Amino acid sequence: LRFSFPLHSSSLPTLLSGNMLRLLFLLTWALALLASSVASAAIVERSFYVKNLTVRRLCSEQVVTAVNGSLPGPTLRVREGDTLIVHVFNKSPYDLSIHW
């Protein structure tokens, strides 16, 4: 496909200003998009207290290692670009590792 546009000397300033306006619009839009993505980034800080918990199910007791007193542990809600800081306090008698 070939497109041709008639170009007259009187329409040249209008064409240039239109292209410049488009470029200015695109640059403004790109900067606004970048600023909104940076502005929405947050620092999310949580504390995990890991300790043993006795659970009773079906008339039997079992000791499990739980985070903040719940099993499964807490849900972390973050967005792409956020910084997540998790402080882990091991109150369990066992060494542990946390996997994501």
C-alpha positions as CSV (number, residue, x, y, z in Angstrom):
1,L,0.0,0.0,0.0
2,R,1.2,3.5,-0.8
3,F,-0.2,6.6,0.7
4,S,0.4,10.0,-0.7
5,F,-0.6,13.3,0.8
6,P,-0.7,16.5,-1.2
7,L,1.8,19.0,0.3
8,H,1.4,22.6,-0.5
9,S,3.7,25.3,0.7
10,S,0.9,27.0,2.6
11,S,0.1,23.7,4.6
12,L,3.8,23.2,5.7
13,P,3.6,25.3,8.9
14,T,0.3,23.6,9.9
15,L,1.8,20.1,9.2
16,L,4.9,20.9,11.3
17,S,2.9,22.3,14.2
18,G,0.6,19.3,14.0
19,N,3.6,16.9,14.2
20,M,5.1,18.9,17.0
21,L,1.8,18.8,18.9
22,R,1.6,15.1,18.5
23,L,5.1,14.7,19.7
24,L,4.5,17.0,22.7
25,F,1.3,15.0,23.5
26,L,3.1,11.7,23.3
27,L,5.9,12.9,25.5
28,T,3.5,14.4,28.0
29,W,1.5,11.1,28.1
30,A,4.8,9.0,28.6
31,L,5.9,11.3,31.4
32,A,2.5,11.1,33.1
33,L,2.5,7.3,32.8
34,L,6.0,7.1,34.2
35,A,5.2,9.4,37.1
36,S,2.1,7.5,38.0
37,S,4.0,4.2,38.1
38,V,6.7,5.7,40.3
39,A,4.2,7.5,42.5
40,S,2.2,4.3,43.2
41,A,5.2,2.4,44.4
42,A,5.0,1.9,48.2
43,I,7.1,0.5,51.0
44,V,5.2,-2.4,52.6
45,E,6.5,-3.5,56.0
46,R,5.3,-6.5,57.9
47,S,6.4,-8.5,61.0
48,F,6.3,-12.2,61.2
49,Y,6.3,-13.8,64.7
50,V,7.0,-17.5,64.2
51,K,6.1,-19.7,67.1
52,N,4.7,-23.1,67.9
53,L,0.9,-23.4,68.0
54,T,-1.2,-26.3,69.3
55,V,-4.1,-27.1,67.0
56,R,-7.0,-29.4,67.8
57,R,-8.7,-31.2,64.9
58,L,-10.9,-34.2,64.9
59,C,-10.3,-34.9,68.6
60,S,-6.5,-34.8,68.4
61,E,-3.9,-32.2,69.2
62,Q,-0.9,-31.4,67.1
63,V,1.9,-28.9,67.5
64,V,2.7,-26.9,64.3
65,T,4.9,-23.9,63.6
66,A,2.7,-20.9,62.6
67,V,3.2,-17.3,61.6
68,N,1.4,-14.6,63.6
69,G,-0.7,-17.3,65.2
70,S,-2.4,-18.6,62.0
71,L,-2.0,-21.4,59.6
72,P,-1.6,-20.8,56.8
73,G,0.3,-17.6,57.5
74,P,-0.8,-14.0,56.7
75,T,-1.4,-12.9,53.1
76,L,0.9,-10.2,51.9
77,R,-0.7,-7.7,49.4
78,V,1.8,-5.8,47.3
79,R,2.0,-4.5,43.8
80,E,4.7,-4.6,41.2
81,G,7.2,-2.0,42.0
82,D,6.6,-2.0,45.8
83,T,9.4,-2.6,48.2
84,L,8.6,-5.4,50.7
85,I,10.3,-5.5,54.1
86,V,9.5,-8.5,56.3
87,H,10.9,-8.7,59.9
88,V,11.0,-12.3,61.1
89,F,11.1,-13.1,64.8
90,N,11.7,-16.7,65.5
91,K,9.9,-17.6,68.8
92,S,10.0,-21.3,67.9
93,P,12.5,-23.6,69.6
94,Y,13.6,-24.7,66.1
95,D,15.8,-23.2,63.4
96,L,13.7,-22.3,60.4
97,S,13.7,-21.0,56.9
98,I,11.0,-19.1,55.1
99,H,10.3,-19.8,51.5
100,W,8.2,-17.7,49.1
